[in-house]
Every structure is written in structure tokens, then in C-alpha cells.
């Protein structure tokens, strides 16, 4: 999953509602972008990575507004018919956490159940779904267990698909008494376990700092990753105006409030 492109190009987008700073709700747009990589899993034409989908949007199938991640999954088939991306059965999906929004999209930092998002990508027919939980996500592994294949929730471990190894760590560094947070030592231990699997793609919710001052992150995580950097690290939690950075011998792609198609550069 080594990055071969130098910039992200916008393919399409999705309008949604999100909580506004200071109260209320506002309109926003989720960009769906493409980045060239060396390869994708066998049987897949691309890997869709996304995170921090904290909003609500209408589904193309109608009805009340749904979580933004559900709407994104529901649009995949239509975008494929338009030739904008591969069909869902040729997509692997990686979720970087924080997929919940208050139903009225007017509460910043709302936390809740995100099973519907994971299930929506599986129901869309995506070949493979994996990822991590963010600090605002709730999900019972049993909610995914009945699917075939079942989405793979990562937290210090790894899973393989089509010759590509995915590893991940959820949550953020913080007060362990609060949901979705761990002491730094515990988070680094899980990160070390994930890195020991030699992943082709590492997915985190809270990621490392980038090379630019406005690419904020956790420096301790970055230092640990740099020692044995995988080809690609995907993260979110804080927004990067420029989503791409280098880290050691690899790259970081920040997918806070964006979706990115990692597409082989053929």
C-alpha cells in the first residue's frame, strides 16, 4: 500500500449537516478523493478509507436523514454506475473512527452507537471492511459477528485481505476513566503489537503529527511509528488542511472529514 501519488484529486462529494461551533447545525460537504498507491488487495480495485464522519445526510434510498457513514455506503453503488469508482464488491473499506452524530446534528462531540455504519458498508456488498473505533464511538463486536464475511474491528491486532495486511489501534491517549481513552503507555503497547505484525496499512483514530505545523497529532505515537514505519498510516481525530505527509519511510493520510479512494497507479 505504498503511496505513489503526490496529491489527492476530488472524485465526487456528499452534502451533509454537522454540529456548528457555538451551537446549532450547519451544512458541510464530504469530499471523496483519489490517491494513487502501489497496489490494492487481490480482488479489489481500490481501498476506501474514511473517518470522522460526524454528521447526518439523506440516503439516496429516501427516508429520514441517516448517519453520514451510512449515507456514504448507500451512495457507493450509484457512484459506481456513474463510473466514478469501482463497484462495492471490488472495494475494501477502512474506517478510522468517530462515525457518530446526534440525529439532529447539533451537538458537538456527541457519542453513540456506530454499528449502523459498519453494517451499511457490509450491506452495500463491500468485499472487506475493517477499521478502528474513535473516542466517540460505541460498538459491540457481537453486532458484526453474524455477517459473512464479518467486518474486522482492530485494536492492537491485524487482519489480512488479498495479500495486504491491515493493523490498527482505536481510541486516543487520555484519561482512562473516560470512554475511548487510554493511558499513553497502554496505547503505545497496543501500537507496538500492531506494528509487530508488519502491516501494509496501519489505521489509527488518533494519529501522529505530520511535517507541517498545521498537521497536528500525537508526537509520541509518531516517534514510535517512525522506528518501523509501515508503507501507509491512516488516521483522523484532528483535521489536516493538507491530508498527506511523510513519516519515516512511509506516508500518513489524514481522513478526518473526508473519504479517500486508494487506487493502484496502473
N, C-alpha and C positions, 0 to 999 in steps of 0.2 A: 504493500500500500504506500510506496514511496511517492511523494508529490513530484510531478514533473512540470506542472504549470506554474506560472508566476503571478497569476491574478484570477479572481473569481468573476465570472460573467453571469449576468442575470438571465434566467430562462423564462420565468413567469413569477407570479406573486399571488398573494391571498389577502384580501382586506379583512380586518377583524376589529374587535373592541377590546381595550385594555384599561386597567385602572389608571387614573391620572394622578400624578403627584399633587398633593393638596386636597384630594377628594374628587369624587365623580368618575366619569368614564370618558374615553376619547377614542377616536379612530386611529388605526395604525395599519401598516401593511407588512406582511411577512414576505421577504424576498426568498425566492427559490433560485439558487445559483448553481453554477457548474464549476468544478475544479478538476484539472487533469491529474491523474495518478498513473502509476506504472501498471497496475493490474487490479482486477476485481476478483472475487471468489469465482471458481469454476461454476458455470451455470448461471452466473449473474452478469448483467451488462453494466451495472453501476451499484454503488452503495449510497443510500440516502442517509445523511446524518443531520440531526436537528436537536435543539434544546431550548429551554426557557420559553416554552410556548404558552405563556401565561395570558390567555385571553379567550374570547369566545367568538365564534363565527357561524354563519349559516352553512349547513351542509348542502351540497348540490342535489341531495335527495329530498330536500324540503324539511319542513317541521321547525321546531324551536331551535334557537342557536345552541351549538354544542361546543365542547372544549376545542380549542384551536387545533390541537393534535389530532382529534377525531376528524375535524373538517379537512385537515391536510391529507389524512389517509383516504378520506372519501373522494378527494379530487384526483387521486393518482390515476385511476382508470381513464378519466376524461382527458387528462393531460397526455396520457399515452396515446389515446386515439387521435389527438392533435399533433402527434409526432414530437412533443416537447421532451419526452423522457421514455425510458423503456417501460414495458408493461409491468405491473406489480409482481407477477410471477418471475420476473427477471431482476428483481430488486432485493438487495439485503438492506435492512434498516437498522440504524444505530441511534438510540435515544440517550441524550446526555442529561436528562433530569429536569425537574421543575416544570411539570406539564399541567399543573392545576391552575384554575381560576375560579373565583366566585362566580356563580351563574349570572350575576348582573354586571360582572367585570368592573366593579367599582371599589374593590378592597385590595389595596396593595399588600403583597406578601401573604395572601390567603393560602392556606394549606388544606389538602384534602386527597381523596381517593382518585388515583390516575389509572385504574385498571381499564377504564373505557378506552383510553388512548392506545395502550398496548394491544387490547383486543381488536381495536379498529384496524390496525396495521395487519394483524393476523387475518382478520375477516376480509381485508382487501385482497388477500392472496399473496402477500409478500413472501418470498421464498424463505427468508430468515429474518428474525427480529431479535435484537439483543440491546443491552444498554444498562444504565445505572439509574438509581433514584437520586433526586435532588433533595435539598433540605426542606422543601415544601411539599414533598410527595408522600403519599401513603399507598401501600400496595401489599396485599397478601400473596405470597408465592402460590398459594393454592388457587388463586383466581386465574392463574395461567396454566395450571397443571393439566387441565382436561383437553388442551389443544394438541393437535398433531400436524406439524411439529410444534412443541410448546416454545414460546419466546423464552430466551435465556437471560435472566436477571443476574448481573455480575456485581460482586463486591469482594474483591481480593482474589478472584479466580479468573478462569479463561474458558473459552469455548471456540471450537473450530468450525468453519464452514468453507467448503470448496477450496481447501488448501490454504486458507487465510486464518490466522489465529487472532481472536479478539479477546482482550483482557480489560478489566475495569474495576473502578472503586467508586462507590457512591458517597453522598453526603459531603460535608465540609468540616474543616477544623474549627472547633469551638467548644462551648460548654457542653459536656456530655449529658447534662441534665435536660438539655433542650433537644427536641426532635431533630433528627437528621444531622447531628453534630457529634464529633469525636475529639478526644484529646489528640494533640499533634502526634505524639509518639504512636498511638494506636493507628492513626491514619497512615503514617509512614510505614508501619509494619504491614498493613494491607497493601499499600502501594508496592513495597518490596516483593510481596508474594505475587502480585500481578506481573511485575517486571521480570520475575524469575521464570515466567512461562515463555519469555522471548516473543512477545506479541508483535504482530504486524501492524495492529491498530490498538492503541490504548485509549479507552474512553473514561473520562472523569467528569464529575459535575464541577467541582472547584478545580481549576487548572493552574498551571504555572504562569509566571509573568512572561511577557514577550519582550522583544528587543526594543520596542518603542515605549516612551513614558506613559502613553495612554492605553497600553496593553497590560492592564492590571491583573494581578493574580497572587498566588501564594509562592513566595520565593523559596521556602523550604521544600515544597513539592518539586519546584523546578530544579533545584540543586540535586535532589535525589534522582529525578528522571534523567538529568544530563549525564549521569555516570554511565548509563546504558540506555540511551535514548532509542525508543522504537522508531521505525520509519515515520509513523504518524501518531500524534496525540490529539484527540478531540475533546473539547471541554466547553464549559459555559459559565454560568453563575454571575459573571460581570460582563458587560458588553464591551467589545472591542470595535472601535470605528473601522479599523483595518483588521480583518479577521485572520490574516495569515502571518505567521512568524516562524523563524527557525529556532531550533533547540537542539544543541549538540549536533549529531549527525542526522537529525530528523526535522520534522516540521510540526507546528501546532496550528490547528484550525479551531477558532472560537466560533461556536454556533449559537451563542446567546441571541435569541430572537431572529434566527434565520434557519433555513434548510439548505443543505449543500449536497449536490449530486457529485460524488467522487467517481469520475468516469475515466476508464483507460484511454490513454492518448494513443490512438491507433493511426 
